[in-house]
């Protein structure tokens, strides 16, 4: 065998190996770019969050969450990927209602919030409880709504339906499509 022939065989093997290595990459380039972009890296990440908000020296709400991540981009938002609990206080700083969910997100620029996954809202003063899988809140209109199945439990009845609108304190709510109302008859 001549040296040129051996060189061509070795060169062909090297080119074949390089081509195989280059084209066998399993990562989608768009996925790699998305993962490495600034938007996918949180600007703030905090564990065991406990925030108290007050107005005019009176506490209005208290938020606790195992984890909070905040992204400051053209669409700034804050996520609570491991759930959250918010207690709302009345004017004399007594707990009025409480919201818990498996996940929450707040969009600062849109002034909206969303809770999903086993969403439970308790109104302590009216002894009511709302159960649903998703709840939206518009901070400008101060309205809360869902298009999901909803269950509202009151001392004397339970109302089941789909879709609901309410004020932000859950004092006045309307279920769009009531499926059933179950009355409780307490006998002593």
N, C-alpha and C positions, 0 to 999 in steps of 0.2 A: 504494500500500500504506500502510496506517495504521501508526503507531508501535507500537501494541499488537500487531498481527499480526507485525511484524518482531521485536519483543521475544519473542513466543511461539516463533517459529522458532529464534531464537538460543538461547533457554532450552532448547528441546527438543534441539537439537544438543549443547549442553553436557551435559545430563543423559544423553543417549545415549553420549557419549564417556566420561563418568565411570563409567557402568554397565559399559561395555565394559572399561575399565581395571580395575575392581574384580573383575569375574568372569573375567578372562583370566589371573589369577595362576596359575602352574603349581605352586607349592609347596604341598604338603599341610601344613595347619596343625599336625597332630600331629608330622610330621617336623621342622618348624621348632621346635616346642616341645621335642622330644627333643634336637635338636642344641644348643639353647641352655640345656638343663638342666645343673645342676652335675655330675650323674653322668657326662656325656659329656666333661667337661674334666678331665684328670688333675691330681691334686694334686701329683704329683712326676713329672718326666720327665727321664731321664738317658741320655746317649749314652756308648758305650764303657764299659760297666759291668765292674768287676773286683772281686769280693767274695771274701774268705777268711773262713771260719768255723772257730772253734776251740773245743775243750772241754778244760778243765784244761791249757791251754797247748799243746795238740797240735792241729794243723790237721786238720779232719774233712772239709771240702769247699772247693772253689774254683769259683766261678761266673763265667763271662764271657759277655757278650751285647752286641751292637751297640746295643741300645736297651732301656730298661726304663721302663714307665709304671705308676704306682701310683694307684689310686682309693680314697680313704678315705671310704666312705659306710656305710650300714647293712649292705652286703655288700662289705666291703673286699677288694680283690684287686689283684694285681700281674701285669702282662702283659709278655711278652717277644715283641713282634710280629715281630721280625726274626730270631728264633732264639736259641738258648742252648747253652752247653756247661757241663756240671758234671763236675768230677773229684772222686771220693770217695777219701778216704785211709784206710788201715788204722791200727792202733794205733801202728805205728812210722813213721807219716807217709809211707808209700810209696803211690803211686797204686794203688788196688785196682780201681776201675771208673770208667767215663766214660759220660755220657749226652749225646747231641746231638740236637737237634730243630729244625725250622723255626719252631716256635711253642711258647710255654709260658705257662701261667697258674697262679697260686697264689692260692687263696682262704683268707685268713687266718682268718676266723671258722669255716669248715667244716674247717679243717686238712687240706685236700686240694690236690693239684697235678695238672696234666694237661699232657702234652706231645703234640704232634701234628705230622704232616708229616715223613716220612722220619726216624722215631725210630730211633736206633741206640744200643744199650747194649753196651759192651765190658767184659768181666771179664778184666782183665790177668792175674790169678793163675791162673785156670782156662783161659785162652786160649779164651774163648767170646765170641760176638757174637750179639746179638738184634736183629732188624730187624722193625719194624712201623710202622703209620701212626698209632697212637694208644696212649698209655700213661697210666694213672691211678695215683695214689699217695695212700694214706690215711696221714697222719702219726701218727694215734692207734694204729691197728692195725699199722702198719709193713708194710702189704701193698701190692704192686704188681700191677696186672692190666690186661688188654685183652680186648676181645671181637672184635678185628680179626684178620685174617690175621697169622700170625707165623712167622718163620724163625729158628731157633736153630742157629748153626754152632759145632761143637765140633771139636777136633783130629781125631777119628776118625769123625764123622758130622754130617749136617745133618738137622734135624727140621723139617718143615713142618706147620702146622696152623692152627686157628682158636681163639682164646681162650687165655688163659694167666693163671696166678696165680703169685706169687713173694714171697719175703721181700724186704725193701728192699735187700739187698746182692746179690740175684740169685744166691745160693748154692743155694737150693732152689726150683726152679720146676716147674710142672706145666702141660702143654698139655692143654686140655679135649678138643679134637677133632683128633687127629693124622691128617693126610692121608697123609704118607709119611715114611719115614726112609731117607736115602741114606748108606750106609757108604762111607768112604774107605779104599781099600786102597793104602797106600804101599809100593812095592817099590823097593828100593835096589840 
